[in-house]
Amino acid sequence: MSYTRRFLLALVTCAVAGTPVRAVNNSASLSFAFEPTHSAPAVSIAQPADYLCANVSIRSTLKEPERQAAAIQEIVRRLTTAIQSSNTFQLHQGPARIFGGSTSASYLSSRSNTTPGSLQTTLRVLCPLTPDAEIFEIIRRVTQFITGVEVPADAEVRIINTTLAVAGAEQQRDRLMQLIREQISKTREQLGANVVTVTGLDSPVLVRPLDALTVELYLDYQLSATVEK
C-alpha cells in the first residue's frame, strides 16, 4: 500500500473513531467468542453472551483516493446516524480481544473479495442479547438494517461475519483462578500427586461459544501431576 493510501486510510479510521454518536457508542472492552483449535480446559464458566457483533466492511472503488476516503466517511456518517435512530444497535469503539480461531465461531460469514485499488475500513455493530432472544431472527434484523443503509455509487457495505461477544471477561479471572485451585486440590487427592505444575495462568480470559446464546469463559492453562514413590 502506498504512503498516500495509508495516510487516507488513517484519516478514515480517525473519522470513524471521532464520529459523534455518544448516544449509541459502546466503549466497553469486548472479548469475542471463537472455536479453539484444541479442547478447552476442564475449568470454565458458562454465561449468556452480552452481544451479537456484526463486523461490517465498508469500501469504495472510486478511482481517486481522495474521493474514496470521502465516500467511506459519508457511509460511516450515514451508518452511525441510522444506528443512533434505531434505539437498538450500538457502534463499538472500545478495545476488543480478538484471538483468532476457526470461522465456525461465526453464525454468518463470507469471504472478502476486496478489489485491488479499493479503500476499506471496518466497523463493529452490536446488538444487545436477552436470554429469550432468537439468534437467527437477530441476525436477520442486523443484516436487514446494515443492507438497508443507502450508500453512494461505487461503494459497498456488507457484513463480513457475526459472532457472540462478552463485555468485561477479565472480571471473571478471580473466579476462574479459585476454580483452578479447587481442581488442583482434587488432583492431588485423587492421584496422590506430590507435585502439581500449572502453566498458562497469565493467559487472557478466553471466550468460546457453547450454543446460540451462551458462551464459556476459560483460561488456556495446562496442568500436570507427578507422583513420586
Secondary structure, 3 states (H helix, E strand, C coil): CCHHHHHHHHHHHHHHHCCCCCCCEECCCEEECCECCCCCCCCCEEEECCEEEEEEEEEECCCCHHHHHHHHHHHHHHHHHHHHHHCCCEEECCCEECCCCEHHHCCEECCCCCCCCCEEEEEEEEEECCCCCCHHHHHHHHHHHHHCCCCCCCEEEEEEEEEEEEECHHHHHHHHHHHHHHHHHHHHHHHCCCEEEEECCCCCEEEEECCCCEEEEEECCEEEEECCC
